[in-house]
C-alpha cells in the first residue's frame, strides 16, 4: 500500500463502521490530538497506531 493511500483510509467515507468513522468518534470524544494514524514503510508493511488519552475525556469535569 502506498503512503498516500494509507493516509486516505482515515478520511474516506465508507459504508458501515470504517476507519474514518472510528477516527471521527475518537476525535469527538477525546480531541483532535487523538485518533488513528497510518504509516507505510516500503518493504516492511503498514503500521496503524491508535492514540487515546491515558485517562478519560479532555472535556470531562
MOPAC internal coordinates of N, CA, C and O (Angstrom, degrees):
PM7 1SCF
backbone

  N    0.0000 0     0.00 0     0.00 0    0    0    0
  C    1.4426 1     0.00 0     0.00 0    1    0    0
  C    1.5238 1   108.68 1     0.00 0    2    1    0
  O    1.2310 1   120.80 1   -45.29 1    3    2    1
  N    1.3025 1   116.08 1   134.71 1    3    2    1
  C    1.4604 1   121.30 1   177.61 1    5    3    2
  C    1.5231 1   110.05 1   -75.30 1    6    5    3
  O    1.2310 1   119.77 1   -28.46 1    7    6    5
  N    1.3363 1   118.05 1   151.54 1    7    6    5
  C    1.4622 1   122.34 1   179.90 1    9    7    6
  C    1.5246 1   111.23 1   -58.54 1   10    9    7
  O    1.2310 1   120.13 1   139.86 1   11   10    9
  N    1.3336 1   117.36 1   -40.14 1   11   10    9
  C    1.4672 1   120.44 1   179.48 1   13   11   10
  C    1.5255 1   111.15 1   -60.03 1   14   13   11
  O    1.2310 1   120.08 1   138.70 1   15   14   13
  N    1.3253 1   117.45 1   -41.30 1   15   14   13
  C    1.4568 1   122.37 1   178.03 1   17   15   14
  C    1.5311 1   110.01 1   -65.97 1   18   17   15
  O    1.2310 1   120.27 1   137.01 1   19   18   17
  N    1.3224 1   117.08 1   -42.99 1   19   18   17
  C    1.4620 1   121.85 1   179.61 1   21   19   18
  C    1.5239 1   110.70 1   -58.95 1   22   21   19
  O    1.2310 1   120.13 1   138.39 1   23   22   21
  N    1.3234 1   117.36 1   -41.61 1   23   22   21
  C    1.4613 1   121.64 1  -178.83 1   25   23   22
  C    1.5236 1   111.93 1   -67.55 1   26   25   23
  O    1.2310 1   119.58 1   149.80 1   27   26   25
  N    1.3294 1   118.41 1   -30.20 1   27   26   25
  C    1.4628 1   120.53 1  -178.73 1   29   27   26
  C    1.5237 1   112.02 1   -78.64 1   30   29   27
  O    1.2310 1   119.21 1   165.35 1   31   30   29
  N    1.3121 1   119.11 1   -14.65 1   31   30   29
  C    1.4604 1   121.39 1  -177.84 1   33   31   30
  C    1.5230 1   113.07 1   -62.09 1   34   33   31
  O    1.2310 1   119.88 1   149.26 1   35   34   33
  N    1.3271 1   117.83 1   -30.74 1   35   34   33
  C    1.4631 1   120.02 1  -179.57 1   37   35   34
  C    1.5308 1   112.25 1   -91.46 1   38   37   35
  O    1.2310 1   119.93 1   179.71 1   39   38   37
  N    1.3301 1   117.74 1    -0.29 1   39   38   37
  C    1.4647 1   120.56 1   178.17 1   41   39   38
  C    1.5205 1   112.07 1  -117.57 1   42   41   39
  O    1.2310 1   119.57 1   168.49 1   43   42   41
  N    1.3250 1   118.43 1   -11.51 1   43   42   41
  C    1.4594 1   123.11 1  -177.67 1   45   43   42
  C    1.5244 1   110.60 1   -80.37 1   46   45   43
  O    1.2310 1   120.50 1   -54.35 1   47   46   45
  N    1.3233 1   116.66 1   125.65 1   47   46   45
  C    1.4653 1   121.38 1   178.78 1   49   47   46
  C    1.5215 1   109.60 1   -83.74 1   50   49   47
  O    1.2310 1   120.53 1   -67.56 1   51   50   49
  N    1.3021 1   116.60 1   112.44 1   51   50   49
  C    1.4604 1   122.33 1   178.43 1   53   51   50
  C    1.5239 1   108.84 1  -114.98 1   54   53   51
  O    1.2310 1   120.54 1   -10.32 1   55   54   53
  N    1.3166 1   116.58 1   169.68 1   55   54   53
  C    1.4553 1   120.46 1   175.86 1   57   55   54
  C    1.5229 1   109.19 1   -73.04 1   58   57   55
  O    1.2310 1   120.60 1   -30.43 1   59   58   57
  N    1.3193 1   116.45 1   149.57 1   59   58   57
  C    1.4626 1   120.03 1   176.43 1   61   59   58
  C    1.5056 1   112.72 1    79.96 1   62   61   59
  O    1.2310 1   120.77 1    27.70 1   63   62   61
  N    1.3244 1   116.12 1  -152.30 1   63   62   61
  C    1.4611 1   122.38 1  -176.32 1   65   63   62
  C    1.5194 1   109.91 1  -101.64 1   66   65   63
  O    1.2310 1   120.88 1  -105.40 1   67   66   65
  N    1.3036 1   115.93 1    74.60 1   67   66   65
  C    1.4567 1   121.64 1   179.96 1   69   67   66
  C    1.5203 1   111.73 1   -81.27 1   70   69   67
  O    1.2310 1   121.21 1    -1.64 1   71   70   69
  N    1.3198 1   115.29 1   178.36 1   71   70   69
  C    1.4561 1   120.37 1  -179.41 1   73   71   70
  C    1.5232 1   112.26 1   -60.46 1   74   73   71
  O    1.2310 1   119.82 1   143.20 1   75   74   73
  N    1.3311 1   117.95 1   -36.80 1   75   74   73
  C    1.4609 1   120.48 1   178.79 1   77   75   74
  C    1.5219 1   110.18 1   -60.94 1   78   77   75
  O    1.2310 1   120.44 1   133.57 1   79   78   77
  N    1.3081 1   116.77 1   -46.43 1   79   78   77
  C    1.4571 1   121.24 1  -179.69 1   81   79   78
  C    1.5311 1   110.52 1   -59.62 1   82   81   79
  O    1.2310 1   120.21 1   132.46 1   83   82   81
  N    1.3058 1   117.20 1   -47.54 1   83   82   81
  C    1.4632 1   121.55 1   179.71 1   85   83   82
  C    1.5296 1   110.10 1   -62.82 1   86   85   83
  O    1.2310 1   120.20 1   135.54 1   87   86   85
  N    1.3388 1   117.23 1   -44.46 1   87   86   85
  C    1.4587 1   121.54 1   178.93 1   89   87   86
  C    1.5312 1   110.70 1   -61.29 1   90   89   87
  O    1.2310 1   120.34 1   135.44 1   91   90   89
  N    1.3330 1   116.95 1   -44.56 1   91   90   89
  C    1.4668 1   120.91 1   178.63 1   93   91   90
  C    1.5178 1   111.25 1   -60.17 1   94   93   91
  O    1.2310 1   120.28 1   137.19 1   95   94   93
  N    1.3175 1   117.06 1   -42.81 1   95   94   93
  C    1.4671 1   120.92 1  -179.13 1   97   95   94
  C    1.5298 1   111.75 1   -65.99 1   98   97   95
  O    1.2310 1   120.24 1   139.96 1   99   98   97
  N    1.3139 1   117.15 1   -40.04 1   99   98   97
  C    1.4697 1   120.76 1   177.51 1  101   99   98
  C    1.5217 1   109.31 1   -61.31 1  102  101   99
  O    1.2310 1   120.14 1   135.16 1  103  102  101
  N    1.3351 1   117.35 1   -44.84 1  103  102  101
  C    1.4620 1   121.09 1  -178.39 1  105  103  102
  C    1.5237 1   112.40 1   -68.30 1  106  105  103
  O    1.2310 1   120.21 1   144.66 1  107  106  105
  N    1.3209 1   117.21 1   -35.34 1  107  106  105
  C    1.4643 1   120.34 1   176.48 1  109  107  106
  C    1.5285 1   110.21 1   -65.21 1  110  109  107
  O    1.2310 1   120.48 1   136.55 1  111  110  109
  N    1.3219 1   116.69 1   -43.45 1  111  110  109
  C    1.4600 1   121.25 1  -177.81 1  113  111  110
  C    1.5262 1   113.70 1   -72.61 1  114  113  111
  O    1.2310 1   120.53 1   139.69 1  115  114  113
  N    1.3500 1   116.59 1   -40.31 1  115  114  113
  C    1.4559 1   120.05 1  -169.09 1  117  115  114
  C    1.5218 1   115.09 1  -117.46 1  118  117  115
  O    1.2310 1   119.37 1   167.79 1  119  118  117
  N    1.3239 1   118.82 1   -12.21 1  119  118  117
  C    1.4611 1   121.01 1   179.94 1  121  119  118
  C    1.5184 1   112.53 1   109.76 1  122  121  119
  O    1.2310 1   121.36 1   -12.16 1  123  122  121
  N    1.3201 1   115.00 1   167.84 1  123  122  121
  C    1.4647 1   122.27 1  -174.15 1  125  123  122
  C    1.5325 1   114.32 1   -68.12 1  126  125  123
  O    1.2310 1   119.48 1   163.00 1  127  126  125
  N    1.3181 1   118.60 1   -17.00 1  127  126  125
  C    1.4677 1   120.96 1   179.56 1  129  127  126
  C    1.5213 1   112.96 1   -77.67 1  130  129  127
  O    1.2310 1   120.50 1   173.59 1  131  130  129
  N    1.3350 1   116.66 1    -6.41 1  131  130  129
  C    1.4568 1   121.20 1  -175.55 1  133  131  130
  C    1.5172 1   110.15 1  -117.14 1  134  133  131
  O    1.2310 1   120.35 1   -18.45 1  135  134  133
  N    1.3277 1   116.93 1   161.55 1  135  134  133
  C    1.4541 1   120.73 1   177.83 1  137  135  134
  C    1.5177 1   112.07 1   143.60 1  138  137  135
  O    1.2310 1   121.43 1    21.92 1  139  138  137
  N    1.3266 1   114.88 1  -158.08 1  139  138  137
  C    1.4582 1   122.74 1  -177.00 1  141  139  138
  C    1.5205 1   109.55 1  -104.13 1  142  141  139
  O    1.2310 1   120.88 1   -46.58 1  143  142  141
  N    1.3234 1   115.92 1   133.42 1  143  142  141
  C    1.4634 1   122.40 1   176.23 1  145  143  142
  C    1.5283 1   107.59 1  -126.40 1  146  145  143
  O    1.2310 1   120.71 1   -44.84 1  147  146  145
  N    1.3256 1   116.24 1   135.16 1  147  146  145
  C    1.4659 1   121.25 1  -178.31 1  149  147  146
  C    1.5246 1   108.79 1  -122.57 1  150  149  147
  O    1.2310 1   120.88 1   -50.62 1  151  150  149
  N    1.3255 1   115.92 1   129.38 1  151  150  149
  C    1.4569 1   122.37 1  -178.78 1  153  151  150
  C    1.5227 1   109.57 1  -125.58 1  154  153  151
  O    1.2310 1   120.69 1   -41.98 1  155  154  153
  N    1.2986 1   116.29 1   138.02 1  155  154  153
  C    1.4628 1   122.96 1   179.11 1  157  155  154
  C    1.5118 1   108.94 1  -111.44 1  158  157  155
  O    1.2310 1   120.48 1   -52.85 1  159  158  157
  N    1.3221 1   116.68 1   127.15 1  159  158  157
  C    1.4587 1   122.28 1   175.13 1  161  159  158
  C    1.5235 1   107.82 1  -115.13 1  162  161  159
  O    1.2310 1   119.97 1   -62.21 1  163  162  161
  N    1.3419 1   117.67 1   117.79 1  163  162  161
  C    1.4651 1   119.71 1   179.80 1  165  163  162
  C    1.5254 1   111.47 1   -54.00 1  166  165  163
  O    1.2310 1   120.86 1   -44.62 1  167  166  165
  N    1.3034 1   115.96 1   135.38 1  167  166  165
  C    1.4683 1   124.00 1   178.25 1  169  167  166
  C    1.5318 1   113.58 1    66.37 1  170  169  167
  O    1.2310 1   119.37 1  -175.67 1  171  170  169
  N    1.3365 1   118.81 1     4.33 1  171  170  169
  C    1.4615 1   120.83 1   179.56 1  173  171  170
  C    1.5214 1   112.23 1  -120.38 1  174  173  171
  O    1.2310 1   119.94 1   153.74 1  175  174  173
  N    1.3203 1   117.71 1   -26.26 1  175  174  173
  C    1.4535 1   120.52 1   179.99 1  177  175  174
  C    1.5145 1   112.84 1   116.31 1  178  177  175
  O    1.2310 1   121.33 1    15.17 1  179  178  177
  N    1.3164 1   115.06 1  -164.83 1  179  178  177
  C    1.4581 1   122.39 1  -176.33 1  181  179  178
  C    1.5213 1   109.19 1  -117.02 1  182  181  179
  O    1.2310 1   120.79 1   -42.93 1  183  182  181
  N    1.3299 1   116.09 1   137.07 1  183  182  181
  C    1.4600 1   122.42 1   178.68 1  185  183  182
  C    1.5209 1   108.63 1  -114.78 1  186  185  183
  O    1.2310 1   120.67 1   -49.36 1  187  186  185
  N    1.3222 1   116.33 1   130.64 1  187  186  185
  C    1.4576 1   121.95 1   176.77 1  189  187  186
  C    1.5227 1   107.53 1  -113.94 1  190  189  187
  O    1.2310 1   120.80 1   -53.64 1  191  190  189
  N    1.3326 1   116.07 1   126.36 1  191  190  189
  C    1.4585 1   121.79 1  -179.82 1  193  191  190
  C    1.5252 1   107.90 1  -120.24 1  194  193  191
  O    1.2310 1   120.95 1   -50.97 1  195  194  193
  N    1.3376 1   115.79 1   129.03 1  195  194  193
  C    1.4606 1   121.54 1   175.24 1  197  195  194
  C    1.5187 1   106.96 1  -109.56 1  198  197  195
  O    1.2310 1   120.65 1   -56.26 1  199  198  197
  N    1.3363 1   116.37 1   123.74 1  199  198  197
  C    1.4563 1   121.15 1  -176.38 1  201  199  198
  C    1.5240 1   109.48 1  -110.16 1  202  201  199
  O    1.2310 1   121.30 1   -55.53 1  203  202  201
  N    1.3449 1   115.12 1   124.47 1  203  202  201
  C    1.4609 1   124.01 1   178.03 1  205  203  202
  C    1.5220 1   108.38 1  -126.18 1  206  205  203
  O    1.2310 1   120.09 1   -25.78 1  207  206  205
  N    1.3304 1   117.43 1   154.22 1  207  206  205
  C    1.4655 1   118.78 1   174.55 1  209  207  206
  C    1.5323 1   109.92 1   -69.76 1  210  209  207
  O    1.2310 1   120.94 1   -26.75 1  211  210  209
  N    1.3064 1   115.82 1   153.25 1  211  210  209
  C    1.4652 1   120.47 1  -179.89 1  213  211  210
  C    1.5262 1   111.04 1   -62.42 1  214  213  211
  O    1.2310 1   120.11 1   140.54 1  215  214  213
  N    1.3210 1   117.40 1   -39.46 1  215  214  213
  C    1.4558 1   121.71 1  -178.66 1  217  215  214
  C    1.5166 1   110.93 1  -133.33 1  218  217  215
  O    1.2310 1   119.88 1   -55.35 1  219  218  217
  N    1.3219 1   117.84 1   124.65 1  219  218  217
  C    1.4568 1   125.05 1   169.58 1  221  219  218
  C    1.5101 1   118.64 1    43.74 1  222  221  219
  O    1.2310 1   121.87 1    11.02 1  223  222  221
  N    1.3209 1   114.02 1  -168.98 1  223  222  221
  C    1.4548 1   122.46 1  -177.96 1  225  223  222
  C    1.5272 1   110.68 1   -82.95 1  226  225  223
  O    1.2310 1   120.90 1   -29.77 1  227  226  225
  N    1.3368 1   115.88 1   150.23 1  227  226  225
  C    1.4593 1   121.09 1   178.14 1  229  227  226
  C    1.5246 1   111.48 1   -64.99 1  230  229  227
  O    1.2310 1   120.24 1   144.65 1  231  230  229
  N    1.3274 1   117.15 1   -35.35 1  231  230  229
  C    1.4589 1   121.30 1  -174.07 1  233  231  230
  C    1.5200 1   113.39 1   -90.71 1  234  233  231
  O    1.2310 1   119.67 1  -176.24 1  235  234  233
  N    1.3256 1   118.24 1     3.76 1  235  234  233
  C    1.4641 1   121.11 1  -179.62 1  237  235  234
  C    1.5198 1   110.42 1   -72.02 1  238  237  235
  O    1.2310 1   121.05 1   -37.87 1  239  238  237
  N    1.3053 1   115.60 1   142.13 1  239  238  237
  C    1.4625 1   120.03 1   178.90 1  241  239  238
  C    1.5054 1   110.46 1  -101.17 1  242  241  239
  O    1.2310 1   120.10 1   180.00 1  243  242  241

